[in-house]
Amino acid sequence: MPRYLISGAAGFIGSNLALELEARGHEVVAVDCLRTGARENLTGFRGRFLLADVTQPFEAEGAWDGIFHHGDITDPRHGNDQEVLERNVGGFSRMLALASQAGCRLVYASTAGLYGNGPTPMQEDQPKQLITAYGRSKLQMDELAAAHTSTPVVGLRYFNVYGPREAGKGRAASMVYHLFRQIQQGDAPKIFEWGDQIRDFIHVQDVVAANLCALTAPSGVYNVGTGVGSTFNDLVKALGLALGKNITPHYIPMPYDPATYQSNTVADTSRAQARLGFTARWGLNDGVAHYVNWLKQQ
């Protein structure tokens, strides 16, 4: 039976991945320090759970067929830049060493945030625009991965992920989650003037599928998006369709410095299709409807 280690396993993507791997009959060991993750995200998980911080030494005994690293600070507006860099790069370095020691593959979360406001569709090799410490930390991780040659390493540059089990991310949770909550509370969903900002929204089930593809892909960094850009106005319409309501957004002034705000994201998915073997399955309307149904059941 294949055996996998997942860091950040009680978080958003990690928990969805842990449950899917276990459903496929694999042995999974989940590691999380529960800074933002929650044990509730692993409801139904039968494997071993280690309460541990991957930036510090921890006991992970036995052989591994693969390691998935999702144990990072993921809030691009986290208040302490130095902490973001130290924890994200330090934790990754430790997991890279663990994979090397075990002689197994490492799959880790990178981000489309390091493209900044560069041209779209965003290609893996285009010049980077590092507008946050989070983006800088991920680029350093990508550079460490590229220099690592003893075992395969695959980085996945996630675009705008949404879906079940993301509530623990707080303000860093997706727009889909936050706008749904506002609508359920009887408020008009708040979006920035005039809703023409673009995002490549990708369902977490597609992200899990990309992680599974990464188990056999060549080493490298791959965009994980749909390749389709949707405006904030499009998202409000998708939520209206899912809820059976005619929803009018409330437009608010942009509160962020444009130099630190990523206005448009769309993935170039050609490398992921050709080398990772991944193509997103969920379109915006179907993905939002699936997620809304899940949220209403909670």
C-alpha positions as CSV (number, residue, x, y, z in Angstrom):
1,M,0.0,0.0,0.0
2,P,1.5,3.4,-1.0
3,R,2.3,5.6,2.0
4,Y,2.2,9.4,1.9
5,L,3.0,12.2,4.3
6,I,1.1,15.5,4.1
7,S,2.1,18.7,5.9
8,G,-0.6,21.3,6.5
9,A,-3.0,18.3,6.3
10,A,-5.7,19.9,8.5
11,G,-5.8,23.0,6.3
12,F,-7.8,23.7,3.1
13,I,-6.0,21.9,0.3
14,G,-4.2,19.5,2.6
15,S,-7.3,18.1,4.2
16,N,-9.0,17.6,0.8
17,L,-5.9,15.8,-0.5
18,A,-5.6,13.6,2.6
19,L,-9.2,12.4,2.4
20,E,-9.0,11.7,-1.3
21,L,-5.7,9.7,-1.0
22,E,-7.2,7.7,1.9
23,A,-10.4,7.1,-0.2
24,R,-8.2,5.6,-2.9
25,G,-6.8,3.1,-0.4
26,H,-3.5,4.7,0.4
27,E,-2.0,5.1,3.9
28,V,-1.7,8.8,4.8
29,V,0.1,10.4,7.8
30,A,-1.3,13.9,8.4
31,V,1.0,16.6,9.9
32,D,-0.3,20.0,11.1
33,C,0.4,22.4,13.9
34,L,-3.2,23.7,13.8
35,R,-2.2,27.4,13.4
36,T,-5.0,27.9,10.8
37,G,-5.9,24.3,10.1
38,A,-8.7,22.5,12.1
39,R,-9.2,18.9,13.1
40,E,-12.8,19.2,11.9
41,N,-11.4,19.4,8.3
42,L,-10.3,15.8,8.8
43,T,-13.6,14.4,9.9
44,G,-13.7,10.8,8.8
45,F,-9.9,10.6,8.3
46,R,-8.7,7.3,9.7
47,G,-4.9,7.7,9.4
48,R,-2.4,8.9,11.9
49,F,-2.4,12.6,12.8
50,L,0.8,14.2,14.0
51,L,0.5,17.6,15.9
52,A,3.8,19.1,14.8
53,D,5.3,22.2,13.3
54,V,7.3,21.3,10.2
55,T,9.6,24.3,10.7
56,Q,10.9,22.3,13.7
57,P,12.2,18.8,14.0
58,F,9.4,16.2,14.3
59,E,9.2,12.4,14.2
60,A,8.0,10.9,10.9
61,E,9.0,7.3,10.9
62,G,9.0,4.8,8.2
63,A,9.3,4.8,4.4
64,W,7.4,7.2,2.2
65,D,6.2,6.9,-1.4
66,G,5.7,10.6,-1.6
67,I,5.5,13.8,0.5
68,F,3.0,16.6,-0.1
69,H,3.9,20.0,1.5
70,H,1.1,22.4,2.2
71,G,2.1,23.6,5.6
72,D,2.8,27.3,4.9
73,I,1.5,30.8,5.9
74,T,-0.8,31.4,3.0
75,D,-2.2,34.9,3.7
76,P,-0.5,37.3,1.3
77,R,-1.3,40.2,3.7
78,H,0.1,38.5,6.8
79,G,1.4,41.3,9.1
80,N,4.9,40.0,9.6
81,D,7.0,39.6,6.4
82,Q,10.0,38.1,8.1
83,E,7.8,35.4,9.7
84,V,6.4,34.5,6.3
85,L,9.8,34.2,4.8
86,E,11.3,32.3,7.7
87,R,8.4,29.8,8.2
88,N,7.7,29.2,4.5
89,V,11.2,28.8,3.3
90,G,12.4,27.1,6.5
91,G,9.5,24.6,6.5
92,F,10.1,23.8,2.8
93,S,13.8,23.3,3.4
94,R,13.0,20.8,6.1
95,M,10.5,18.9,4.0
96,L,13.0,18.9,1.1
97,A,15.6,17.3,3.3
98,L,13.1,14.7,4.6
99,A,12.2,13.7,1.0
100,S,15.9,13.4,0.2
101,Q,16.5,11.3,3.2
102,A,13.5,9.1,2.3
103,G,14.5,8.9,-1.3
104,C,11.0,9.9,-2.4
105,R,9.2,12.6,-4.4
106,L,8.1,16.0,-2.9
107,V,5.1,17.8,-4.2
108,Y,4.6,21.3,-2.8
109,A,2.3,24.4,-3.1
110,S,3.7,27.4,-5.0
111,T,1.5,30.3,-6.0
112,A,0.4,32.4,-9.0
113,G,0.9,35.4,-6.6
114,L,4.6,35.7,-7.7
115,Y,3.5,36.8,-11.2
116,G,2.1,40.0,-9.7
117,N,0.6,42.2,-12.4
118,G,2.5,40.6,-15.2
119,P,1.0,39.8,-18.6
120,T,-1.8,37.2,-18.9
121,P,-2.1,34.3,-19.5
122,M,0.7,33.8,-17.1
123,Q,3.5,31.5,-18.1
124,E,5.8,29.7,-15.7
125,D,9.0,31.3,-17.1
126,Q,7.8,34.9,-17.5
127,P,9.5,37.6,-15.4
128,K,8.2,37.6,-11.8
129,Q,6.7,40.6,-10.0
130,L,7.0,40.1,-6.3
131,I,4.5,42.3,-4.7
132,T,4.2,40.4,-1.3
133,A,6.5,38.6,1.1
134,Y,4.3,35.5,0.4
135,G,5.3,35.7,-3.3
136,R,9.0,36.1,-2.4
137,S,8.8,33.1,-0.1
138,K,7.3,30.9,-2.8
139,L,9.9,32.1,-5.4
140,Q,12.7,31.1,-3.0
141,M,11.1,27.7,-2.6
142,D,10.9,27.3,-6.3
143,E,14.6,28.2,-6.6
144,L,15.5,25.6,-3.9
145,A,13.4,23.0,-5.7
146,A,15.2,23.7,-9.0
147,A,18.6,23.2,-7.4
148,H,17.6,19.9,-5.8
149,T,18.6,16.9,-8.0
150,S,18.6,13.9,-5.7
151,T,14.9,13.2,-5.8
152,P,12.0,14.5,-7.9
153,V,10.4,17.7,-6.8
154,V,7.2,19.2,-8.3
155,G,5.9,22.6,-7.5
156,L,2.2,23.6,-8.2
157,R,1.5,27.3,-8.7
158,Y,-2.1,27.5,-7.6
159,F,-4.3,30.2,-9.0
160,N,-7.5,31.2,-7.1
161,V,-8.6,28.1,-5.3
162,Y,-12.0,27.8,-3.7
163,G,-14.1,24.9,-2.3
164,P,-14.9,22.9,0.8
165,R,-12.9,23.2,4.1
166,E,-11.4,26.6,3.5
167,A,-13.1,28.5,6.3
168,G,-10.1,28.3,8.6
169,K,-8.1,30.5,6.2
170,G,-10.1,33.5,7.5
171,R,-9.6,36.6,5.4
172,A,-7.4,34.7,3.0
173,A,-10.3,32.4,2.1
174,S,-11.6,32.7,-1.4
175,M,-14.0,35.4,-2.7
176,V,-16.5,32.6,-3.3
177,Y,-16.6,31.9,0.4
178,H,-16.7,35.5,1.6
179,L,-19.3,36.6,-0.9
180,F,-21.5,33.6,-0.1
181,R,-21.4,34.4,3.6
182,Q,-22.4,38.1,2.9
183,I,-25.3,37.0,0.8
184,Q,-26.5,34.4,3.4
185,Q,-26.4,37.2,6.0
186,G,-28.7,39.3,3.8
187,D,-26.1,41.7,2.6
188,A,-25.2,42.7,-1.0
189,P,-21.9,41.1,-1.9
190,K,-19.1,43.7,-1.8
191,I,-16.7,43.8,-4.7
192,F,-14.2,46.4,-5.8
193,E,-15.2,49.1,-8.3
194,W,-16.4,48.1,-10.9
195,G,-16.1,44.4,-10.7
196,D,-14.0,44.0,-13.8
197,Q,-11.0,42.5,-12.0
198,I,-10.2,39.0,-13.3
199,R,-9.4,35.8,-11.5
200,D,-8.7,32.3,-12.6
201,F,-11.0,30.5,-10.1
202,I,-10.2,26.8,-9.7
203,H,-12.1,24.3,-7.6
204,V,-10.2,22.5,-4.9
205,Q,-11.1,19.1,-6.3
206,D,-9.2,20.1,-9.5
207,V,-6.2,21.1,-7.3
208,V,-6.3,17.7,-5.6
209,A,-6.3,16.1,-9.1
210,A,-3.3,18.1,-10.0
211,N,-1.5,16.9,-6.9
212,L,-2.2,13.3,-7.9
213,C,-0.9,14.0,-11.4
214,A,2.3,15.4,-9.8
215,L,3.1,11.9,-8.4
216,T,4.3,10.8,-11.8
217,A,5.2,14.1,-13.6
218,P,8.7,15.3,-14.3
219,S,10.4,17.6,-11.8
220,G,9.5,21.3,-12.4
221,V,7.0,24.0,-11.6
222,Y,3.5,24.0,-13.2
223,N,0.6,26.4,-13.2
224,V,-2.6,24.9,-11.7
225,G,-5.5,26.9,-13.0
226,T,-8.4,26.6,-15.4
227,G,-6.9,28.9,-18.1
228,V,-10.2,30.9,-18.0
229,G,-10.5,34.3,-16.5
230,S,-13.7,35.4,-14.8
231,T,-14.5,38.9,-13.5
232,F,-15.8,39.6,-10.1
233,N,-19.1,40.4,-11.7
234,D,-19.0,36.9,-13.3
235,L,-18.6,35.4,-9.9
236,V,-21.6,37.3,-8.4
237,K,-23.7,36.0,-11.3
238,A,-22.4,32.4,-10.7
239,L,-23.4,32.8,-7.0
240,G,-26.8,34.1,-8.1
241,L,-27.4,31.1,-10.3
242,A,-26.3,28.7,-7.6
243,L,-28.6,30.3,-5.0
244,G,-31.5,31.0,-7.4
245,K,-31.4,34.7,-6.7
246,N,-31.0,37.9,-8.7
247,I,-28.0,39.5,-6.9
248,T,-26.8,43.0,-7.3
249,P,-23.3,43.6,-5.9
250,H,-22.3,46.6,-3.8
251,Y,-19.3,48.3,-5.4
252,I,-16.7,49.6,-3.0
253,P,-13.5,51.6,-3.6
254,M,-10.3,49.7,-3.9
255,P,-8.8,49.7,-0.4
256,Y,-5.3,48.5,-1.4
257,D,-2.3,50.1,-2.9
258,P,-2.4,49.1,-6.6
259,A,1.3,48.3,-6.3
260,T,0.5,45.5,-3.9
261,Y,-2.7,44.3,-5.4
262,Q,-2.9,41.6,-8.1
263,S,-5.6,42.8,-10.5
264,N,-5.8,40.0,-13.0
265,T,-4.8,36.3,-13.0
266,V,-5.2,33.8,-15.8
267,A,-3.1,30.7,-16.1
268,D,-1.3,29.5,-19.2
269,T,-2.1,25.8,-18.8
270,S,-0.1,24.4,-21.7
271,R,2.8,23.1,-19.7
272,A,0.5,21.5,-17.1
273,Q,-1.4,19.8,-19.9
274,A,1.6,18.6,-21.7
275,R,3.9,17.5,-18.8
276,L,1.8,17.3,-15.7
277,G,-1.1,15.6,-17.5
278,F,-3.6,18.0,-15.8
279,T,-6.6,19.8,-17.2
280,A,-9.2,21.4,-14.9
281,R,-12.6,19.8,-14.9
282,W,-14.8,22.4,-13.1
283,G,-16.0,25.5,-14.8
284,L,-17.0,28.5,-12.7
285,N,-20.8,28.0,-12.7
286,D,-20.6,24.2,-12.0
287,G,-17.8,24.6,-9.4
288,V,-19.6,27.4,-7.5
289,A,-22.9,25.5,-7.5
290,H,-21.1,22.4,-6.1
291,Y,-19.5,24.5,-3.4
292,V,-22.6,26.4,-2.5
293,N,-24.5,23.1,-2.0
294,W,-21.7,21.9,0.3
295,L,-21.7,25.2,2.3
296,K,-25.5,25.0,2.7
297,Q,-25.2,21.5,4.2
298,Q,-22.7,22.6,6.9
